[in-house]
Amino acid sequence: MTACQAAVIPLEPFGKARPRVTRTGHAYMPDSYTAARDALRLMFGAVTVAPPWALHVTAVRAMPASWSKRRRGEMAGAWCASKPDADNIAGAVMDALFEDDAAVVEVACRKVWGPSPELRIEVRTAEGAA
């Protein structure tokens, strides 16, 4: 039986940021990224599933208020091709949840439209080999 930990986090999907470098050579992560990463870590909690891990993320983007009711109905659950990229969202989630993400052996991320922004995250113990 596979151990699983899942949560729906009411947070706008965000991508992994690139480090910034000052003129003196000091590297740092942008404040907006570290705040979002820390908020996600706090809302999800500690990962209690044993490694190796399989991570599945569904990033739900809020539909623009300018869309008509008809278009909202058509687009609910449809693929979202806007930024940030799915690989950057998965990278940010791994940064938030795992101190050392080397034990993550499977990653899946998809982006869809929805009524409100959220991150649906599922961490499972990976079974078998490919």
C-alpha positions in Angstrom: 0.0 0.0 0.0 1.3 3.4 -0.9 1.5 6.1 1.7 0.1 9.5 0.6 -0.2 13.0 1.9 -2.3 15.5 0.0 -3.6 19.1 0.5 -5.4 21.8 -1.3 -3.6 25.1 -0.6 -5.5 28.4 -1.3 -2.4 30.1 -2.8 -1.7 31.6 -6.2 0.5 29.3 -8.2 4.1 30.7 -8.4 7.2 29.7 -10.2 10.7 29.1 -8.9 12.6 32.3 -9.0 16.2 32.8 -10.2 18.7 34.0 -7.6 19.6 37.7 -7.9 23.2 38.9 -7.5 24.3 42.2 -6.1 27.3 44.2 -7.4 29.4 42.9 -4.6 28.6 39.3 -5.7 26.1 38.4 -2.9 23.4 36.1 -4.2 19.9 36.1 -2.8 16.3 35.0 -3.6 13.7 37.7 -4.2 11.5 38.5 -1.2 8.3 37.7 -3.0 9.5 34.2 -3.8 10.7 33.4 -0.3 7.5 34.7 1.2 5.4 32.5 -1.1 7.6 29.5 -0.5 7.4 30.0 3.3 3.6 30.4 3.1 3.3 27.2 1.1 5.6 25.3 3.6 3.5 26.5 6.5 0.1 25.7 4.9 1.2 22.2 3.7 3.1 21.2 6.9 5.9 18.7 7.2 6.1 15.8 4.7 5.3 12.7 6.7 5.5 10.2 3.8 8.7 8.1 3.6 11.0 8.6 0.6 11.4 8.0 -2.3 8.7 10.5 -3.2 6.4 11.0 -6.2 5.1 14.5 -6.4 1.9 15.5 -8.3 0.9 19.1 -8.5 -2.2 20.7 -10.0 -1.9 24.5 -10.3 -5.3 26.1 -10.6 -5.2 29.7 -12.0 -8.1 32.0 -11.3 -10.0 33.0 -14.4 -9.9 36.7 -15.2 -12.8 38.8 -13.9 -13.2 40.2 -17.4 -14.3 36.8 -18.8 -18.0 36.4 -19.5 -20.1 33.7 -17.6 -20.2 31.7 -20.7 -16.5 31.7 -21.2 -15.9 30.9 -17.5 -18.2 27.9 -17.9 -16.3 26.8 -21.0 -12.8 27.3 -19.5 -13.4 25.8 -16.0 -11.0 22.8 -15.7 -9.4 23.5 -19.2 -5.7 23.7 -19.7 -4.0 27.0 -18.7 -1.1 28.0 -21.0 -0.1 31.2 -19.2 3.0 31.8 -17.1 4.5 30.6 -14.8 5.7 27.4 -16.5 4.7 24.0 -15.1 8.3 23.0 -14.4 8.9 26.3 -12.5 5.8 25.7 -10.4 6.9 22.1 -9.6 10.4 23.4 -8.7 8.9 26.0 -6.3 6.8 23.3 -4.6 9.8 21.0 -4.2 11.8 23.9 -2.7 9.0 24.6 -0.2 8.3 21.0 0.9 11.6 19.2 0.8 14.9 20.2 2.4 16.7 17.8 0.0 14.6 17.1 -3.0 17.1 14.5 -4.4 14.7 11.7 -3.1 11.9 13.0 -5.4 11.9 10.4 -8.2 8.7 11.4 -10.0 7.2 14.8 -10.7 4.0 15.7 -12.5 2.5 19.2 -12.8 -0.5 20.4 -14.7 -2.1 23.9 -15.0 -5.8 24.4 -15.3 -8.3 27.3 -15.1 -10.6 27.5 -12.1 -12.8 29.9 -10.1 -10.1 30.7 -7.5 -6.4 30.1 -7.3 -5.1 27.0 -5.5 -2.3 24.4 -5.5 -3.4 20.8 -5.2 -0.4 18.9 -3.9 0.0 15.1 -3.5 3.1 13.5 -2.1 3.2 9.7 -2.3 5.8 7.1 -1.6 7.1 5.9 -5.0 6.9 2.2 -5.6 9.0 -0.1 -7.8 11.3 1.1 -10.5 10.5 2.4 -14.0 
